[in-house]
Amino acid sequence: MDLKGKKIVAVGLALTGEAVAAFCLDKGAIVTIADIASEASLGARVQNVRDMGAQVELGPHKVETFTQADLIVISPGVPHTIPVLDAAREKGVPVIGEVELASRFIQAPIIAVTGTNGKTTVTSLIGEMMEASGISAFVGGNIGNPLVNYAKGEDKAHVVVAEISSFQLDTIESFAPKVALLTNVTEDHMDRYDGMEAYAASKARVFMNQTKADFAILNGCDKWSRAMCGGIKASQWFFAGRDAAEAGMAMNAGAMDFFKGAQKQWSLSLEKMTLSGEHNKENAAAAALAAYAAGASVEGIQKAVDSFKGLPHRLEFVREVMDVKYYDDSKATNVDAVLRALEGFNAPVHLIMGGRDKGGHFRDLKDMVEQKAARLYVTGEAAGIITSALSGSVEVVQAGTIEKAVEFAKRAARPGEVVVLSPGCASFDQYKNYKERGKDFCRVVNALPA
């Protein structure tokens, strides 16, 4: 793909948009970055891309900028259905995402990880499994390092491990990972998709360009994943819910065993694994299958399983104060993630939820909250919706902010109980992202008097 002299419009000036601009300029393209935000809200990035040599258009989009482009590259946060993009398509202008652009310049095999929950943990763990097997890996994508940063060619790796969101999959065309892994499909982003069928169809796109020589790693217990199987050309391996005739993992108390049909091929011990919860056993099994399919050794996979410490803001232990433990699960931005968090605790939970609603059905939490939660503290824009859905199953405290929620929880929690931030919502009402929200929770918890 030759970008030299091409007029390229990069839509969205965040981390991905800035990386796309730098990549395309390096390839000799004429780049315009379009973002509906103001210069004041975008900060230093505006001047950064101008210094690179890009034109910047802020505020309402200009149709002519889009219809006169040779190529449009959109960031994941930009809906691919906005009117200016439709106008460009009518004029024959290709509209793709950053992942599609990068994949056209990447020669290394790609392991693509998508799913509603667990994909960041699985992506990171696969990277460690590859490295422990002596196979160099670039780990990026939606995890925080855009793939175009690798596509520049400055660094070389044997394999690319990429977390891919549904938004990124919406804008692929030829993207064809050697190994594609779908962790699960549960309700999320209903503010952007027209129902679960549309959301699941977006996730299924990760498999659409694979061939018989490729591998699809699937959750056999997930009904949406099972429904996709008939349309997948790649070899299918299952990390959960494996039928007797299928290849994949079988779990027992202290190990996971890889089967091809009735024949056990190898085993991994779980005795040293520090990640807690059944969902993390599934994450480890999924990562192991993907890494093995990409050439990792059983020894390297075992070493990574034994040493992996987990990631920040994913049921991360923060501190113990007066025999009460505090956990940061800020990455739990949907209902299913909250369910999985609660499943992992036997002690009564003081649960902090709230933020910006993404269209989730909070009533699905009712039974688990009634079973596990001592109190529920609600914050942010979604406080009223969560209260309406869960009142009656638990005492609900209107906290407003995370700081107040921690303060109220500290007063109420008894020795042996736990306080868990697991919002079930996006963070954008009060924070820039889930990481900032998690850091603020940790700041408040670490400031509590002992």
N, C-alpha and C positions, 0 to 999 in steps of 0.2 A: 504494500500500500504506500503510494508516494504522496506525501503531504506538501511537498515543496511548492510554494506559490499559491496554495489553495486557501480560499477564504473560509475560515472555520469559526463558528460561533460556539463558545463554551457557555452553557447556561448554568448559573449558580456559582457564586464566588465564596465557597467555603474551602475546606481542605482539598476536596476532590477537584473543584474547579480551578484552583490555583495550580495543582499538579498537572491537570490537563493542559492548561495554558503553557506552562513551562515545557512540557513534552512536545506540544505541537510547534511552538516557536523554535525549539531545538531542531525540529525536522524541517524548518524553513517555511512554515505556514504563516499566513496573515491572520492573526487571532483577534477576535472581539469577544470580550466577556460581558454577558448580560445578566443582570440581577435586579430584581424589583426592589431590593432593599436600598436604604440610603447610605451615603458614604460614611456618615457618622457611625452607623450601626455595624458596618463591615470592618471598620478600623484599619489597621496597617496593611491588610491584604490588598486594598485598592492601590496604594502607592507601590507595593511590591510588584504587582503584575504590570503596572505602568512602567516601572523601571525595567522590567523584562522586555518591554516592547509591545505589549498588548494594548488595544483600545478597550475602554471600559464604558459601558452604557448602563446607567443605574435608573431606577424608577420604572414606570410603565414600559413594557416591551414595545419596540418598534417593529411592525410587521415586515417592513422592507429589509430590515437587518437579517431577518430569518429567511425570507423568500429569495434573497440574493446570495445566500451562502452556498458554498460547495459541500459543506458537511456541518451538521449540528451535533454536538456532544453534550449530553445533559448529565447533571449530577444526580445521585440517588434521591435526594430530597425534592427534586423537581418533578411534579406529575407529568407523565408523558402524553397526557391528553389535553394540555392547555391549548387554547385557540391558535396561538402563533405557530405552534408546532404542526397543527393540522393544516394551516395555511402553507407552511413550508413543504409538507408532504405532498400536497396537491400540486405544487410546482416541481415535484420530483427531487426535492432535496432530501438526502438520506439523514435520518435521525437515529443516532445510536447512543449508548451509554459509555462510560469510561471503561468498564470491564470489556465490552466488545472491542473498543479501540485498542486497548492494551493487548488483548489476546491475539490480535493480528500481527503483533511484533514479537511475541514470546515464542521461543523455540522449545523451551523446556516443557516436559509434561506437567499438566496442571491437575492438582487435587482440589476440587471445588466442594465446599461445605456450605449447605444451606439448611433451613429449618426454622421453626418458630423459636425454640429454646435449645440451649446447649451448644450452639454452633461456634461461639467464641472459644469456649473451653475445648471443644473437640478440635478446632483448627490449631490452637496452640499446642495441644497434646500431640497431634500428628506431626507438627514441626519438630518437637522434641524426640519423637520416635525415629524420624528420619535421620536427624543429627546423631542420635545415639547409635544408629546403624552405619555411620560413616557416610551418609548421603546428605550433602549440603542442601539446605532448604531456605527459600525466601518465603516468609510468612506475612501475608498482607491481605489486601482487599478491604472489605467492610470492617475488619478488625482495627483499622486505623492507619494503614500504610497503603495508599492507592496502588493498584497494579501498574499504572503507567510509570511509577517510580522505578520499578524493576525493568519495565520495557525499554527504558532509556539505554540499557545495555552496559551501564557502568559497573554493575555487579553481576556475577554469574553464579547460578546454583544448578544443582542436578534436577531439582524439582521445585515447583511453585505450589504452595499451599495457600488457598484463598478462601476466606469467608465471603460468601456472596448473599446479599439480601434479595428479597423478592422484588424490590424496586429496581435493583440492578439487573435481575433476570428479565424484567419487563422489556428491556432495551437491548437484549442480545439478538444476534442473527446467526452467526457462524460459530460462536463460542462452543468449544467441544472439549470438555475436560476428560483426561484419561481415566480419572476416578471421580465420580460424582456421589456425594453423600447427602442424604436427607435425614435429619435427626428426627423430625416429627412435624406434624401440621396441626396446630391448634389455633383457636380463635385469636386473631391479632389484626391490627391495621384495618379494622372494619370502618374506619373513617376514610379509608382510601379505596377499598375494594367493595364491589357490589355483592357481598355475601361470601360464604366459605368456598363455594365452588370456584369463584373467580380467584380467590386467594390461593387455593390448592393448585389451580391451573398455572398460576404464576410460578409456584415452587417446582412444578413438574417440568418447566422449561429447562431446568438444569440438565435433564437427560435427553433433550430432543435431538441433539446433534451427535450423540454417541453412536458407536458401531459395536459389532459383536466382539471386537478386540478390546473393548473398554469394560469398566466395572461400575456397577451401581450398588451402593451400600444403602440398605433400607431398614426401616423399623416395621417388622412384620405385625406388630401389635397395633399399629396406627392405621385406622380404616382408610384415611385419605391416601396414604402411601401405598397400601395394598391395592387400591383402585387404580393406581398408576401402572402397576406391574405389566399389564398386558400391552402397553404401548412402549415399553423400554426394550431396546435392542441389545443393550450391554448385558454382560453376565451379572446376575443378581445374587448378592450376598446379604444375609439378614443378621443384624446384631441383636435383635429381640424378636420373639414370636416366630422363630424358625420352624417350619414344618419338617418332618423327618426326611423328606426327599431333597430338601433345600440345603445349599451351602450357607454356612454362617456360624454364629456363636451360640453355644448353650451355656447357661449360667448355673453354677452351683454355689454352695456356701462360701468356699474359699478360692474359687478359681473360675476361669472361663475357658471353654474348650472349643476349638475350631473344627467343624465337621464339613466334609463334603459328602452329602448323602449320609449313609450309615457309618462312614469311616471317620474316626477322630484323627486329625492330622497333627495337632499340637495343642499345648495348654499354656495358660498364663496364670500365675498366682496373683491373688488379690490381697494377700496377707499384709503386705507393706504399703498398700495404697492408702494415702492419707485423705483422699476425697471421700466425703460421707454422703450417704443417701443412695437409694436404688437408682435414681436417675443418673448419678455419676458412674455407677457400674455400667449402665447402658452407654454413657458417653465414652468410657474407656474401651468398651467392646467395639463401638462404632469406629473410634480412632484406630484401634488395632487392626481392624479389617481393612480400612482405607490405606493405612501405612503398609501393611503386608502386600496388598494388591499393587502398590507402587514400588515394591522392592525392598522394604525394610526387613531386617532379620528378626526372628523371634527373640533373640537375645537383646537386641536393641529396643524392641517394643517393651520387653519386660523391664529393662533398666529405666525407661521413661515412666512406665506405670508406677514403679517403686518410688521414683524421686519427684514426681510432679506435685507441686504444692498448691495448685489452683490459681485463680486469678482474682485481682482486686474487685470488690463490689459484687461478688457472686457467693453469697452465704459466707462471707469472710468474717472470721472472729475478730472483734475489735478490742474488747477489754472486759474484764470481770470487775464489778464494783459491788462490794458487800454481798458476795455470793450470787450476784445476778450477772449473767453473761449477755453481752451485746453483740449483735451480728448485723453486718452491712450487706444487704441483698438488693442494692439499688438497681442492679441490672434487670431485676424482675419487673419488666414493664408491661406484662400482660397477666391475665387471670391464671393461665396454666402454670406460669412460673411461680406464682404465689402458692398454688396448690402443692407444687413440688417442694417448695421451701417448708411449708407446714408439715408435710409428710415426714420430713427429716428430724422432727423434734418430738421427744417424749415428754419433756417438761412443759408446763403451761406457758403459752406464748403471749407476750404483750406486743401486738402486731401494729405496726405503723404503715398506713396505706395512704395513697392519694397522689395528686398531680393533675396532669391533663388526660382526660378520658380519651381512649382510642376506639371507643365503641364496644368495649368488652361487656360480657354478661356476668356481672359481679354476683348474681344469684347462684351461679355455679359453685361459689365458694361457701355457700351457706352451711352445708353439712360439715365440711372440714373445719370451718371457723368455729362452729358450735362444739366440735370435738376437741380442738386443739387450743383455741384462744382464750386467754383469761380476760383480756380487754382489747378493744380495737380503737386506735387513735387515727382520726382522719384529717388530712391536710389538703390544701390546694383547691383547684377548680372542681375536682371530682368529688369533694367531700360529701355534698348533698346526694349525689347518685349512689355512692357507696353506702351511705347511711340508710337510704331508702331500701337498698337491696339486702342489707345484712342486719338491720335492726330487728330485734327479737331473738336472734341467735347468739348475740353477745352484747355486752354493755359497750356502747359507742361513745367515745369522748371526742368532742369537737376541738381539735388542737390548732388548726389553722396553718401552723408551720412545723417543720421538723424539730426545731429547737424547743418549742412548747410541748410537742409530743414526747420528746425525751424527758423533759422536765416532769410531765404528768406520769410517765411510765416509771420513772425512778421512785416517785412517791408511792406508787401502787404495788410495784413488783416485790414479791417476797423472795427470801433466799431459796435458791434452787430453780427459780423461774428464769425465763429468757426474754430479752427485748429484741425484736427483729424489725428492721426496716425492709419491707418487701412491698413496694408501692403498688404494683399492678397497673401502673399508669406511666405515660411519658412524663418527662421532667420539665417540659418547656414553659410551664406556667410560672415557675419560680427559679429555674436553673437553665443553664445553657445546654446541659446534657446530663445523662445519668451519672457520669463520673464526678461532675461538680456536686451533684446532689449527695453522692456517697461520701465524698470528701467532707462536705458540710456536716453530715451525720457523724462521721468519725471525729471531726473537730469538737462537736458538742459533747460527744461521749467521753472523749479524752480530757475534757475540761471539768468533768464531774468530780466533786470532792470524794475522796476514798472513804 
